[in-house]
Amino acid sequence: MLETFLFVYGILIVAGSWLMLNGVAEAPIGYEDEDGFHYATAPVRADRDARQADEV
């Protein structure tokens, strides 16, 4: 009886940890202030190519 309880409890802990880790991994990147949430901008390929052309 105790072994079954510990087994089921362990499965719940592992499943909960897995779900929480996946939730954190998919969280948006940015910051929040009084105006709301602002997503971080990702560099665009055209911007990167333009910066590399300027360096040459």
Secondary structure as a PSIPRED ss2 file (coil, helix, strand):
# PSIPRED VFORMAT (PSIPRED V4.0)

   1 M C   1.000  0.000  0.000
   2 L H   0.000  1.000  0.000
   3 E H   0.000  1.000  0.000
   4 T H   0.000  1.000  0.000
   5 F H   0.000  1.000  0.000
   6 L H   0.000  1.000  0.000
   7 F H   0.000  1.000  0.000
   8 V H   0.000  1.000  0.000
   9 Y H   0.000  1.000  0.000
  10 G H   0.000  1.000  0.000
  11 I H   0.000  1.000  0.000
  12 L H   0.000  1.000  0.000
  13 I H   0.000  1.000  0.000
  14 V H   0.000  1.000  0.000
  15 A H   0.000  1.000  0.000
  16 G H   0.000  1.000  0.000
  17 S H   0.000  1.000  0.000
  18 W H   0.000  1.000  0.000
  19 L H   0.000  1.000  0.000
  20 M H   0.000  1.000  0.000
  21 L H   0.000  1.000  0.000
  22 N H   0.000  1.000  0.000
  23 G H   0.000  1.000  0.000
  24 V H   0.000  1.000  0.000
  25 A H   0.000  1.000  0.000
  26 E C   1.000  0.000  0.000
  27 A C   1.000  0.000  0.000
  28 P C   1.000  0.000  0.000
  29 I C   1.000  0.000  0.000
  30 G E   0.000  0.000  1.000
  31 Y E   0.000  0.000  1.000
  32 E E   0.000  0.000  1.000
  33 D E   0.000  0.000  1.000
  34 E C   1.000  0.000  0.000
  35 D C   1.000  0.000  0.000
  36 G E   0.000  0.000  1.000
  37 F E   0.000  0.000  1.000
  38 H E   0.000  0.000  1.000
  39 Y E   0.000  0.000  1.000
  40 A C   1.000  0.000  0.000
  41 T C   1.000  0.000  0.000
  42 A C   1.000  0.000  0.000
  43 P C   1.000  0.000  0.000
  44 V C   1.000  0.000  0.000
  45 R H   0.000  1.000  0.000
  46 A H   0.000  1.000  0.000
  47 D H   0.000  1.000  0.000
  48 R H   0.000  1.000  0.000
  49 D H   0.000  1.000  0.000
  50 A H   0.000  1.000  0.000
  51 R H   0.000  1.000  0.000
  52 Q H   0.000  1.000  0.000
  53 A H   0.000  1.000  0.000
  54 D H   0.000  1.000  0.000
  55 E H   0.000  1.000  0.000
  56 V C   1.000  0.000  0.000
